[in-house]
Amino acid sequence: MHVLRGINHLTLSTADLDGLVAYYTECLGARLAFERAATASDPRVAALDVGGDDHLMLVETGTASGTGLDPLGGAGWALRVETYEQLCELRERLLGAGRPVGEIVTLPAQWTMTARDPDGRPVDIRAHRPRQAASAADAG
């Protein structure tokens, strides 16, 4: 029985909530879903809509979380855009804003690039490549 529907949210900590919200909304195109002020018992939080039903939760803490790469040498998580053209446009927007971003790399099923958010944390941004239509020989 398949019950999982995807990732509800991913939580990142930051010492500069406003700066991180600005990066993900202004540079990457996320939408601020809500923001909660700090209380005596809870830190300040912002939730960003990154498409579909997926959210990025940003929590303001005294320090940012680690910026190390995952064991495979990537960010360990990724955001998705629809097309290669959108990925190229996003890369140009990041470069124009003076933000660090790597080259676009072609993988078997997708294109990917790695950017760094204001806390230095890597984030992969990917677009799925079109699937090849099955050949007539494969159908038989």
C-alpha positions as CSV (number, residue, x, y, z in Angstrom):
1,M,0.0,0.0,0.0
2,H,1.6,3.3,-1.1
3,V,0.7,6.1,1.3
4,L,3.6,8.5,1.0
5,R,2.9,11.6,-1.2
6,G,6.3,13.3,-1.1
7,I,8.1,15.6,1.2
8,N,6.0,18.0,3.3
9,H,8.9,20.3,4.2
10,L,12.6,20.5,4.7
11,T,13.9,22.6,7.6
12,L,17.0,24.8,7.5
13,S,18.4,26.9,10.3
14,T,19.9,30.3,9.8
15,A,21.3,33.2,11.8
16,D,19.7,35.7,9.2
17,L,16.1,34.7,8.5
18,D,15.4,37.9,6.4
19,G,18.5,37.3,4.2
20,L,17.6,33.7,3.6
21,V,14.0,34.5,2.9
22,A,15.1,37.1,0.4
23,Y,17.5,34.7,-1.3
24,Y,14.9,31.9,-1.8
25,T,12.1,34.3,-2.8
26,E,13.9,36.9,-4.9
27,C,16.7,34.8,-6.4
28,L,15.0,31.4,-6.7
29,G,11.4,32.3,-7.0
30,A,9.9,30.7,-3.9
31,R,6.8,32.3,-2.3
32,L,6.6,33.3,1.4
33,A,3.7,31.2,2.7
34,F,3.8,32.5,6.3
35,E,6.1,33.9,8.9
36,R,5.8,33.4,12.7
37,A,7.4,35.9,15.1
38,A,9.7,34.6,17.9
39,T,8.1,33.9,21.2
40,A,9.7,33.3,24.6
41,S,9.8,29.6,23.9
42,D,10.0,29.3,20.0
43,P,12.3,30.9,17.4
44,R,11.2,33.0,14.5
45,V,10.1,30.8,11.5
46,A,9.3,31.4,7.9
47,A,7.7,28.8,5.5
48,L,8.3,29.1,1.8
49,D,6.2,27.5,-0.9
50,V,8.6,25.9,-3.3
51,G,6.0,24.4,-5.6
52,G,3.3,21.8,-5.4
53,D,2.7,21.0,-1.8
54,D,6.4,21.3,-0.9
55,H,7.7,23.8,1.6
56,L,11.0,25.0,2.9
57,M,10.9,25.9,6.7
58,L,13.5,28.4,7.7
59,V,14.2,28.7,11.5
60,E,16.2,31.6,12.9
61,T,18.8,30.4,15.3
62,G,22.0,31.7,16.7
63,T,24.0,30.0,14.0
64,A,23.4,28.5,10.6
65,S,23.4,24.7,10.1
66,G,26.4,23.0,8.6
67,T,27.4,23.8,5.0
68,G,29.2,20.5,4.3
69,L,28.4,18.5,1.2
70,D,26.8,15.1,1.3
71,P,28.9,11.9,0.9
72,L,28.2,11.9,-2.9
73,G,29.6,15.4,-3.3
74,G,26.3,17.1,-3.8
75,A,24.1,19.3,-1.8
76,G,22.1,16.4,-0.4
77,W,18.8,18.0,-1.4
78,A,17.4,19.8,-4.5
79,L,14.8,22.1,-5.7
80,R,13.2,21.5,-9.1
81,V,12.2,23.7,-12.1
82,E,10.2,22.5,-15.1
83,T,12.6,23.0,-18.0
84,Y,16.2,23.4,-19.0
85,E,15.4,26.9,-20.2
86,Q,14.1,27.8,-16.8
87,L,17.3,26.4,-15.2
88,C,19.4,28.5,-17.6
89,E,17.4,31.6,-16.8
90,L,17.7,30.9,-13.0
91,R,21.4,30.5,-13.3
92,E,21.7,33.9,-15.1
93,R,19.6,35.5,-12.5
94,L,21.8,34.2,-9.7
95,L,25.0,35.3,-11.5
96,G,23.4,38.7,-12.1
97,A,22.7,39.0,-8.4
98,G,26.4,38.1,-7.7
99,R,25.4,34.8,-6.1
100,P,27.6,31.7,-6.4
101,V,26.4,29.0,-8.7
102,G,28.1,26.3,-10.6
103,E,27.8,25.2,-14.2
104,I,24.8,23.2,-15.5
105,V,25.7,19.5,-15.7
106,T,23.8,17.0,-17.8
107,L,22.9,13.8,-16.0
108,P,21.1,10.8,-17.6
109,A,17.7,11.9,-16.4
110,Q,18.1,15.5,-15.5
111,W,20.1,18.7,-15.7
112,T,21.6,20.1,-12.4
113,M,23.5,23.0,-11.0
114,T,24.6,23.8,-7.5
115,A,24.1,27.2,-5.9
116,R,25.1,28.4,-2.5
117,D,22.6,30.2,-0.3
118,P,23.7,33.2,1.9
119,D,24.7,30.9,4.7
120,G,27.0,29.0,2.3
121,R,24.8,26.0,2.2
122,P,24.7,24.1,-1.1
123,V,21.4,23.7,-2.9
124,D,21.1,21.7,-6.1
125,I,18.5,23.0,-8.6
126,R,17.4,20.5,-11.2
127,A,15.2,20.1,-14.3
128,H,14.1,16.6,-15.5
129,R,15.1,15.7,-19.0
130,P,12.3,14.6,-21.4
131,R,11.9,10.9,-21.4
132,Q,12.6,9.2,-24.7
133,A,9.6,7.7,-26.4
134,A,9.7,3.9,-26.5
135,S,10.8,2.7,-29.9
136,A,8.7,0.3,-31.9
137,A,11.1,-2.5,-31.2
138,D,10.7,-1.9,-27.4
139,A,6.9,-2.1,-27.8
140,G,6.9,-5.4,-29.5
